[in-house]
Amino acid sequence: LNSIALFPDNSLIGVGDISIAASASGICKFTSDGIFDTTFNTIGYTQFLVGAYSSLQAVAIQSDGNIIVGGAAVEEQAKFVLARYSQTGSLDTTFNGTGYITTAITDAATINAI
């Protein structure tokens, strides 16, 4: 895991790199007992991939319980990526219409903290 955040009920959300057919990141939620929280995407985790490669480095919980994740994505070049997830593990498409946004600022861009 690259980053974790604590919910008010002591459950945890974490982000980190995984490899499933492509270089992607995973977002996982654990109960306060340390087991996968199946209220999150029915299995306790989900994959995040934008472009050919994504790496999530940061996570934060909004006051409404939605989850913000940030890192890097490689489309035609490395870009900052921010995404918002609902408490149930689905991308929140009210955020930029897709649930995520990418922004190129330099040739090598990543968000390391939120």
Residue pairs with C-beta under 8 A, 6 or more apart in sequence:
1 14
1 15
1 16
1 28
2 14
2 15
2 16
2 17
2 55
2 56
2 57
2 58
2 71
3 14
3 15
3 16
3 56
3 57
3 58
3 59
3 113
4 12
4 13
4 14
4 15
4 59
5 12
5 13
5 14
5 59
5 60
5 61
5 67
6 12
6 61
7 13
7 61
7 65
9 32
10 32
11 29
11 30
11 31
11 32
11 37
12 29
12 30
13 27
13 28
13 29
13 30
13 40
13 59
13 61
13 67
14 27
14 28
14 29
14 30
14 59
15 25
15 26
15 27
15 28
15 48
15 56
15 57
15 58
15 59
15 69
15 71
16 25
16 26
16 28
16 56
17 23
17 24
17 25
17 26
17 55
17 56
18 24
18 25
18 26
18 47
20 47
22 49
22 52
22 53
23 49
23 52
23 53
23 54
23 55
24 47
24 48
24 49
24 53
24 54
25 47
25 48
25 49
25 54
25 55
25 56
25 69
25 71
26 45
26 46
26 47
26 48
26 56
27 45
27 46
27 47
27 48
27 56
27 59
27 67
27 69
27 85
27 89
28 36
28 40
28 44
28 45
28 46
29 36
29 37
29 39
29 40
29 44
29 45
29 89
30 36
30 37
30 44
31 37
35 44
36 43
36 44
36 45
37 44
38 44
39 87
39 88
40 46
40 87
40 88
40 89
41 88
41 89
41 90
42 89
45 89
46 85
46 89
48 54
48 56
48 69
48 83
50 73
50 75
50 81
50 100
50 102
51 73
51 74
51 75
51 76
51 79
51 102
52 74
52 75
53 72
53 73
53 74
54 71
54 72
54 73
54 74
54 81
55 71
55 72
55 73
55 110
56 69
56 70
56 71
56 81
57 70
57 71
57 72
57 110
57 111
57 112
57 113
58 69
58 70
58 71
58 111
58 112
58 113
58 114
59 67
59 68
59 69
59 70
59 114
60 67
60 68
60 114
61 67
61 68
62 68
62 84
65 87
66 84
66 85
66 86
66 87
66 92
67 84
67 85
67 86
67 87
68 82
68 83
68 84
68 114
69 82
69 83
69 84
69 85
69 114
70 80
70 81
70 82
70 83
70 111
70 112
70 113
70 114
71 81
71 110
71 111
72 78
72 79
72 80
72 81
72 109
72 110
72 111
73 79
73 81
73 102
75 102
77 104
77 107
78 104
78 106
78 107
78 108
78 109
78 110
79 102
79 103
79 104
79 105
79 109
80 102
80 103
80 104
80 105
80 109
80 110
80 111
81 100
81 101
81 102
81 111
82 100
82 101
82 111
83 91
83 95
83 99
83 100
83 101
84 91
84 92
84 95
84 99
84 100
85 91
85 92
85 99
86 92
90 99
91 98
91 99
91 100
92 99
93 99
95 101
103 109
